[in-house]
Amino acid sequence: MKMELLDTQAAGLYGEMLAFKEDLHRHPESSFQERRTTELLKEKLAALGLCPVDMGMDTGVVAVLEGERHGKTAALRADIDAIAQTENQNHVVRSETAGLMHGCGHDFHTACLYGAAKLLSARKETLSGRVAFLFQPAEEETQGARTLLDHGLWERMGGKPDCIFGLHNRPELPAGQIAVRNGPIMAGKINFRVILRGRPGHGGSPHKCVDPVVAGAALIDGVQTIVSRSTDPQDALVCAVYSVHTDAPDFFVPSSLSVTGSIRYLRDAAGQRAAQRLRDLAAGVAAAYECQAETQLLPQVPVTRNAASLAEIAECAAAETAGAENVACPPPDMGSEDFAVYGQEVPAFFYWLGSGFPGRENAPWHSPDFCTNDAALPLGAALLARSALLALERL
């Protein structure tokens, strides 16, 4: 089968991919709980004759397509979990599980990768090499990729692939466009928790207490200076506090206060500098307010960096799939993706696939109003399949 038939065949899969995506959308599952999704995928991939890889995990599916001729190995990845969010009940197709929704489009990604698996399976007789399909759990917790690797992913599938490709929907881009960006495309992330310990007592005798709430307020204010006064203005950096908790009931002076947040960065040195400034600030504030500080830094994922060695293949795959005029290069996003973990071990490339509806404002990821323009499903399937085929030809 010739490469130019790929887009026509992908368009022919639209109805099947849409039905699968809508089924997943109605039945979202949280990280490491994607059991129904896993069983559906196993059935569908078995029907394509793909070789399953036993990962020894309850959720997630890995399968390999063995070409008739020896060659390289390309891997393709999609994430399968949903988020804790209540969906807008006005959506025609909506979650049937209270408090969960596919609010980041992982159902869309899964349907795209299934479509790519079907396109490539039909080319088995002419395929030189192998293609591994990774339907990964728990991206939302940024733990799924690492868990697969810790379970021996590469060894179980017969060795490291020569490359890996993935995609993420992008509501800011209209359906029909593909974003190709070399180098950093999504941010690394370090979560943090700072615990300030004081001395509780009666609210009417503040001089007999050490109130960690006052110290916490100073810390939160100080955190804002990490970006504004401790970071090169040309460095992209987010350092934000997301929650504050105390160990006392309302209207009492607590003995401790905890502050949680995250640092997101595109340059490793900037992220490490911010982490050290956070430690210094916490220690300084604690000393000033007679508290004790404990700072916990919790690294999550590295920067998602697209490999230079795959740039030409990615640009070609995108241009042949969407047309050169529909290949965009927007700036990096400060969201984080655990696809980055694979990129630490093998050459990796991550696309953004336009999923917005033209002529209207599209809700962002993790919004109750989020939805994808599913007209882009065939484009996603063709993009992933073409990336694998070009990689097997050119690497």
FITILUM-754623 format. One record per atom (N, C-alpha, C): x, y, z. Coordinates in steps of 0.05 Angstrom, whole numbers, plus 5000, padded with zeros to 4 digits. Each point is the difference from the previous one (the first is absolute). Layout:
BEGIN
XYZ
...
This chain:
BEGIN
501749765000
498350245000
501850255000
499350194983
501750244997
499350205022
502150165006
499750205022
497850194994
499650074974
498050204993
497149915006
499649745003
497449895006
499350045030
501950075016
499750005029
497750195008
500050244989
498050205009
497249924992
499749884976
497449914992
499049775018
501949825007
499249785018
499450115028
501550205009
499450125026
497250135001
499450144978
497350124999
497849785001
500649774988
498149795000
499549885028
501950055018
499849895028
498550205018
499250234990
498950215017
497749905017
498149874988
497649905015
500849825023
501849814995
500849815020
501650145022
501850184993
501550145020
498250185017
498150134988
498150175014
498449845020
499049774991
498349845018
501749905024
502549934995
501849925022
500650235019
500650234989
500650235016
497650085018
497649994988
497650085015
499349795022
500649754995
499749795020
501850065024
502650054994
501950075021
499150255015
499050194985
499250255013
497749965020
498249834993
497849945018
500849855025
502349864998
500949835022
502950075009
500450245010
502750085008
500949845024
502749965002
501149865023
502550155009
500450015026
502250155012
502649854997
502250135007
502749894997
500349745015
501149804986
500549735010
497449855007
497750114991
497549865003
498649954973
501550024979
498949994972
499549714991
498549855016
499649724995
498249954976
497850144998
498249964978
501350084974
501450225000
501550104977
502149794991
501349895020
502149804994
498849754986
497849915010
498749764988
499150064972
498850234996
499150074973
502450014980
502250125009
502350014983
501249734994
500149825020
501049734995
498349864979
497450035001
498349874980
500450114972
500250264998
500350134974
502849944988
502050005016
502749954989
500449704994
498749835015
500149714993
498749954973
497850144995
498649974974
501850094977
501950175005
501950094979
502449814997
500149805017
502249804998
502650105012
499950205018
502450115012
500949825023
502649995004
501249845022
499950155026
498449905020
499850145026
502649965016
500750205015
502349995018
498950005029
500749795014
499149975028
501750195017
498850215010
501550195016
499849955030
498349805007
499749955029
498650225014
498350154987
498650235011
497049964997
498450125018
497149984998
498850174978
501350224993
498950174979
502250094981
499150084976
501950074979
500449764982
500550064974
500449794981
502450074982
501749804996
502250024981
499849774980
500250074975
499849794979
502150074978
500949794986
502150044980
499049894973
500550154979
499549914973
502749924988
500249754992
502549894989
499850014969
501750164987
499950004971
501249744988
499549964975
500949764987
503050004995
501250245001
502950034996
501350135024
502649935004
501550105022
500550304996
500150155023
500650284998
500050135027
499750265001
500050155025
497449965015
499950125024
497549995016
499250295006
497550064994
498850265007
497849955021
499750185019
497949985020
498250244997
497449955005
497950215000
498649995027
499450225011
498850015027
497550175002
498049915015
497750165008
499549965029
498750195013
499349985028
497049935002
499149875021
497349895001
498350095024
501250155019
498550065024
498550274998
498050035019
498450245001
500750175024
498650225004
500650185023
497550025019
500650095024
497950045019
498750274994
497850004986
498650244992
497149934993
498150185005
497349954993
499450144973
499249854981
499750114973
497450174997
500250194982
497750164993
497849824990
497750005013
497849824994
498650074974
500750224987
498950074975
501349864976
502349875006
501449854978
498249774990
499949974975
498449784988
501149735008
502649974997
501349755010
501650085025
499249885022
501250085026
500549765018
501550055020
500849805019
497549895015
500049745004
497949875016
501049925027
502450095007
501249945026
500350265016
498750015022
499950255016
502950085008
500650254996
502550115009
502449944983
499749864977
502249944982
499250084972
502050104985
499550054972
502649994984
499849954975
502450024983
500350304993
501150155019
500250284998
502750094988
501649814991
502650074988
500349864973
497949854992
500049894973
501549734997
500549865022
501449754997
498349794986
497450025000
498349834984
500550054970
500450254993
500650084973
502749884992
502050035017
502749894994
499949694996
498549875017
499749714999
498849914974
497950154991
498749934975
501950054976
501650215002
501950054978
502149784998
501049915023
502049794999
498849734991
497549955008
498749764990
499750014970
499350244990
499850034971
502749954986
502250105012
502649964989
500749705001
499349865021
500549715002
498649854977
497550094995
498549874978
501350064973
500850244995
501350074975
502649854996
501649985021
502649864997
499749704999
498049895014
499649714999
499349914971
498750174985
499349944973
502550004981
502250105011
502550014985
502149805009
499249815016
501949825012
501749864979
498949924978
501549854979
502250174988
499750254999
502150174988
501650165021
499549955025
501350145021
502849895006
502050185000
502749925007
500650105028
499849825020
500450075027
497749955018
499950135023
497949965020
498950275009
497449995008
498850235012
498749925026
500750135022
498949955026
497950215006
497749915010
497850195007
499750005030
500450245012
499950035029
497550155008
498149875011
497650135011
500550025030
501050235008
501150045027
498050105021
500049885023
498350105022
501350245014
498450145016
500950185020
501850234991
499450114977
501550244993
499350245017
497550015008
499150235016
501450025027
500949775010
501650005025
503050024993
500650024974
502850004990
501649775010
498749775004
501449765010
499949764981
498350024979
499649774983
502449914984
501450194988
502349934984
502249885017
500550125023
502149895018
499249725010
497449965005
499149735009
500449794978
499450074975
500549814978
503049934999
501750205001
502949954999
500949845023
499050065024
500849855024
499149714998
497949944985
499149734995
501449864977
502250134991
501649874979
498950024972
498850244993
498850034974
501849924977
502450124999
501749954977
500849704999
500749895022
500849715000
497649824992
497750065010
497749834994
499150024970
500550234988
499350034971
502349934982
502249905011
502249904983
502250204996
500250215016
502250194997
499050284996
501750195005
499250284997
499350064971
497950164995
499450094973
502150204990
500150044975
501850194988
498950295002
497450025005
498750265003
497249965012
498950225010
497249995009
498750264993
497449984992
498450234993
497550015016
499050235006
497450035013
498750264992
497550045007
498750254994
498150075023
499350265001
498050105018
498350204986
497449985004
498250204988
500650285010
499450204984
500550285008
497650164992
498250075020
497650154993
500550284988
502350115006
500650274989
500649994970
500549764990
500549974971
497549884987
499150104977
497649894988
500649724989
498049834999
500349744987
501050044972
501949834992
501250034974
502950095001
500850125023
502750085004
501649815018
502649994995
501949845016
502350185008
500649995026
502350165010
502549835002
502150094987
502649865001
502050205012
501249925022
501950185013
502449855008
502450094992
502549875008
500750095028
501549845015
500950075027
497749995020
500150175021
498049995021
497250074989
498149835008
497250064992
498150015023
500749865023
498450025024
501950005024
499050115022
501750065023
500749765017
502350015013
500649825022
498550105025
499649825019
498550085024
501249885025
500150175020
500849925027
497850095019
498649825013
498150085020
501550065026
498750165017
501350065026
497950015022
501049945024
498450045024
501850125021
499150235011
501550135022
498349985025
501149895021
498649985026
501350195019
498450185011
500950205020
498849925027
501749965019
499149915027
500550235020
497850075014
500250215020
499349895028
498550165015
499249925027
497150095004
498249815004
497150075002
499550125028
497750135001
499250125025
497450154997
499350165020
497450154999
500250244982
497950044984
500050224981
500150275014
499150015025
500050255015
502750065012
501949824998
502750045010
502149954978
500050164979
501749954978
503050005007
500750155021
502850025008
501049745013
498149825006
500849745012
500049784978
499450074976
499949814978
502250064979
500549814983
501550054975
498149914978
498950204986
497849944981
501249954972
499849754991
501249934974
498350124977
497650095005
498450124978
501250264991
501050165019
501350254992
502649954984
501549805009
502449924985
499249904972
497849854999
499149894974
499350224981
498750215010
499350224983
502550144988
502050035017
502550124991
501349824979
499949745005
501249814980
498650014973
497450005001
498550014975
500650254985
500150225014
500850264987
502849984988
501849885016
502849984991
500449824976
498349794998
500249824977
499750154973
498450215001
499550154975
502650134989
501950055018
502550134992
501949804987
499549745002
501849814987
500150044970
497650054989
499950054971
500750294994
498950195016
500350294993
502850115007
501449885020
502550125009
502449815001
499549744996
502249815002
500549844974
498650074979
500149854975
500550184976
501649924982
500550144975
497350054986
499350254993
497550054987
499649844974
502249914988
499749854976
499649705004
500049925026
499449725007
497049975005
498849794988
497249945006
500049855026
498550105020
499949875026
497350065013
498849805013
497650045016
500749895028
499650165021
500349915027
497550095015
498349825007
497350085010
499249835024
498650125019
498849865023
497149934992
499249755006
497449904993
498249945024
501149945023
498349945023
501450075026
498450065020
501050065027
498349855020
501349865018
498549845020
501250055028
498350005020
500950005028
498949765014
501149955024
499149775016
498150075022
498850244999
498250095021
497250054989
497949985016
497350084991
499950304996
497950094988
499650294995
500250155027
501250244998
500150205022
501949925022
501949814994
502049935020
502850044987
501950065017
502850024991
501149724995
500949944976
501049734994
502949965009
500749755002
502849945006
501749984975
498749954977
501549984975
498350084977
501350084978
498750074975
501649894978
498749884980
501449904976
499150154975
501950054983
499550144975
500949824978
498349954979
500849834978
499950164974
501649924981
500150134974
501849864981
500750134979
501849884980
501750204986
502349904990
501850164984
500049874972
499650164980
500049904972
502150174985
501549864983
502350134987
500649874973
501350154983
500849894974
503049964999
501550125019
502949975001
500749895027
501449785001
500649865025
501350185020
501850174992
501450175019
498150205013
498050094985
498050185011
498349865021
499349754995
498449855019
501549955025
502649934998
501649945024
500550265016
500450224986
500450265014
497450075016
497749964987
497550065014
499649825025
500749754997
499849815023
501750095023
502550094994
501850095021
499050255013
498950194984
498950255011
497749945018
498349804993
497849935017
501049905027
502049835000
501249905025
501050245017
501450184987
501250235014
497850185012
497950054984
497850165009
498649885024
499549744998
498649865022
501750025026
502649954998
501750025023
500150285011
500250204983
500250275009
497450105013
497749934988
497550085011
499649865028
500749755001
499749865026
501650135022
502550074993
501750145020
498950275008
498950154981
498950265006
497649995018
498449784997
497549985015
500249795022
502449925007
500549815022
498649734996
499849924975
498949734993
502349814993
499249754995
501849814987
498949934973
501749974980
499149944973
501149744991
498349854986
500849754986
499150034971
501950004982
499350024971
500449744986
497949904988
500149754985
499850064970
502049924985
499950034971
499449734988
498049994983
498949754989
500250014970
502349924988
500250014970
497949824987
498750104980
497949854986
500949904972
500550194982
500949924973
502050204990
501849924982
501950184988
498650174978
501550174988
499050154976
499549814977
497850044987
499449844975
501650144977
502149864991
501750114979
499949834976
499450124977
499949854975
502849974989
500749754993
502749934991
500650124972
502350134998
500950114975
500249794978
500749765008
500449784981
497449914987
497750085011
497449934989
498550234987
501350245001
498650244991
499249984971
501849914983
499449994971
497849804995
500049775013
497949814997
497350115009
500050145023
497550115011
498950224981
501850174991
499150214982
498849894974
501349794990
499049874975
497349875005
499849855022
497549865007
497750205003
500550225013
497950205004
499250134974
502050074984
499450144974
498549814981
500849754999
498649814982
497249935010
499650035026
497449935011
498050234999
500950245007
498250235002
500450214978
502249974985
500850214981
501950205014
502150084985
502050185012
498850255012
497950104987
498750255009
498649975027
499649755008
498649955025
501849905022
502650034996
502049935021
500850255015
499450015026
500550235016
502349965019
501050215012
502149995020
499550205022
498049945017
499450185022
502249985022
500050195018
502049985022
499549765018
501949925016
499649785019
497850065020
498949795011
497950035020
501249935027
499150135021
501149955027
498549785015
498249864987
499049755010
502149794999
499749785014
502049795001
498849744989
501749824991
499249754987
502049785007
499049775009
502049795007
501049854976
499150084976
501449904975
502950075001
500750225015
502850085003
501849785011
498849835016
501649785013
501249824979
498449934979
501149834978
502350144986
499850264997
502150154986
502750005015
500049935025
502649975014
501449754992
498649824987
501249744994
500349944970
498150114984
500149964971
499350264986
500850044975
499250244985
497050014999
498950235007
497050035002
499150264987
497549994989
498950244988
497050015007
499150245008
497350045010
498750214983
497649944988
498550194984
497750125016
499250244992
497350105008
498249974975
497749895004
498149974978
497650195005
499550184982
497850195003
497449855005
498550085021
497549885007
497850215005
500650254992
498150215005
497950024977
497850135007
497950064981
500550284989
500350044974
500650274990
497850195005
500750255004
498050215003
498750025027
501149875020
498950025027
502249965021
499450095024
501949965022
499849715009
502349875002
500049725008
501049985029
498649845016
500749975028
502749865003
501650075019
502749885003
499849735013
502349865001
500249755014
499050035029
498849805011
499249985028
497750195007
498650104981
497650165004
497649824998
497850065016
497649844997
498850034972
500750214985
498950054973
501849884978
502349885008
501849904980
498749794982
500650024974
499249794981
501850024976
500249784985
501749994977
498450014974
501150124980
498849994973
500949734987
498249815001
500749734992
500449964970
499650214985
500749994972
503049964996
501550055021
503049974998
500949725005
498249825008
500949725006
501549874977
499050004975
501549874978
502850134996
500150265005
502650144997
502049895021
499149965024
501749905021
500949714995
498249844990
500749724993
502149994978
499550164979
501950014977
502750115008
500050215018
502550125008
501749805015
498849855019
501649815015
501049774983
498249904982
500849784983
502250094981
499750234988
502150104981
502650055014
499950105025
502550045015
501549745003
498649795008
501349745003
501149904974
498550024978
500949904974
502550154991
499950265002
502450164992
502449945017
499649965026
502249935017
501249744993
498449804994
501049744992
501550014974
499250184983
501450034974
502750155002
500150205018
502250194999
502049985022
499349875022
501949995022
502149784995
